[in-house]
Amino acid sequence: MLYKWAKLLSLAVLLNGLCPPAQANTTIAAAAAGDVANPTIPIASIALLLPSRSGPLGAAAEALRAGFVAAYERDKSGLALTVIEAADTPADMLSTYLAASENHDILVGPLSRTGITAIVRSGKIVKPTLALTQPDFAGDKETALPPQLLPIGLSLEAEARQVANWVSADFAPGKAFVLSTSTAWQRRAASAFVQQALSHGLHSAQMTLRTDGAMLNAAGLAQLQQRIQSEKPQLLFAALNADQARQVRSAIDAEIPIYGISQLNPLLPNDNNQEHRLPELDGVRLLDIPWLVQPDHPAVMIYPRTISDPDQQRNADLERLYALGIDAFRIAREVAARNTAFQVDGVTGKLDVHFGIGVDNPGFERVEPAAVYRDGVVVPLDER
């Protein structure tokens, strides 16, 4: 297991909350603040539904759970937390969710798109639910989300739209080349950028680069360079990973600006290993969460960093999920306090939330800080 999560989950104190407790892996409870007469009754009970035993999602679930519990341990007054093992198949996730909703006040999860899609389609979301990803309705854009559901997951599509807003202010009207491979997440991010940029008057030419194994196809890169020379776009948006972006940068004119999303950053903060640096990407601009690019931010410094086994390397994507766990708890705590419109200066960005009783159209926005590669590492962009 990538991290030593057991230490964070060592408490297993079972106390009654507003709802009777459900069967779960771990239940952690805290006394309600100021409740002297009966200090064992919490203000609200939270169920965290995660597929920790899943092969594909197990490591991600453990990272998110560790972040959530770390934040809970720091600010748990008045709350009871139950961590529930939820298989990642749609039918099992729905069954677990429905059982948990009978016994808890706030539900956090699931982590998979198929899981939250099954829950939404059931029409049985009657408790405040903070989804850790977006539902997938296979192109059905008319499906409305229930008012008790708020997706708060890290979204590459949302990052792409934020980048489009950013570059459009400087380059619209104009033209961008939008690069991706046939990988699903890259195509989604590329499409999100194109649509958002067009709304600002910035036109885009979307290009799908072929791959030869882990490498981008050399002939395709040569064709890209030819098109850049003939069509002269003002910028490139790279819906790519860092290795692919390095290949693009080495194949084209280094003067053309390149923008991207968090997947361009595989680095961890305060990593002094020179071999991990990516000087080929110097000047590339991107978005990423404060947890990775602003380690000295006050909201970041108050939470413990993840603990990795000596023989295992920390991973930027799992760090992002750990950070998401922290902010998911902070949002759940505000919902438990029945706040319906609030902002959180979070470790995954500045969060603007409209959700709760009486809110007919829930809203959630995450604004991530801009960053740039300098000397092979990602640092905050001073000018924004």
C-alpha positions, 0 to 999 in steps of 0.5 A: 500500500502506497501510504501508511494510512492505518495510523490515521484510521486507528480510532474506532469509537462508536457513538450515536449521532443524529442517525443510527450508525451503519455497518462500516469499516471505521467509525470515528466520532467527536462530541458536539461543541458545547453539549455538556449534558450529552457530549456523545451526541454529534451535530451531524454524521458523515459517511465517506463511501470509498472503494478501498479494496478495489484494484483499479481505484484502491490506491486512489481511495486510500489517498482520498480517505487519508486526506479526509481523515487528516482534516477531520482529526484537525477539526472534528468537533461536533461531527461523527465520521464513518468510512464505508467500504463501497465496491466500485461496481454501479449496482454495489455502489448504489446499494451501499449508498442507499443503506448509508443514506438511511443512517447518516446526514451527509454522504461523501462519494462515490469516487467513480463516474459509473458509481455516481451515475447509477446513484443519480439515475436511481432518483433516490438522492434525499440527503446532501451528497458530495460526489467526488467525481462527475456523473457520465450520461454518455452525451446526454447534456439535458440530464439535470442533477438533483438539488441534494447532489454537489459534484466537487471532484478534481476535473480536468475539463474544468481546468481546461475551461479555466485555462481557456478563460485565462488565455482568451483574455490575452489572445482573443480574437485569435487562433490556438492549436489544441493538442491531445492523443486519443486517450479519453481524458485528453480528448475530454479536456481538449474539447472543453478548452475548445468550447470555452475558448470559442465562447470568448472568440478564440478559435481553435484547431483540435489535433489528435496526435498519434502515438507509437507506444509511449512516444508521440509519432515522429511524423505527426510531430513533423506535421505539427511543426509544418502547420505551426509554420504555415498557420502561425497560431498564437498558442498551443493548448496541450491536453497531454502528460508531461512526457508528451509535452516534452516531445512536442516542445523539442519538435517545434519552435520554442517561441510559441507559448504552451499552456496546459492543465495539471497533468503537465506537472508530475513533480512534488513540492520540495523535491530537490532531486535534480534528476526529476527536473524537466528543464525542457518545459521551462516557460510552459504555463499551466494550472495546478492545485495549491497543495502541489505548487504553493507549499507555503500557502497558509491553507496548505501548511496546516495539514500533514503531508502524506507518509510514504513507505521508504521503498515506494515513490510518492505520486503527484496524482495521489497527492492531488487526491489526498488534497481533495480529501482535505477539501471534501471534509472542509465542505462537508463541515460547512454543509453540516453547519447548514451554511448554504453559500460559502467560500473555502481557501482550499488546498485544491484551489479557491472554492465557491459553494452554493449548496444546501436546504433552500438552494434550488440550483447548487453551484460549485467552482474551483479556481486553481492557481496559475503556475509556470516551469522555471529551472525544470520545476513548477512554481507559482506564476507571479503575475497572476 
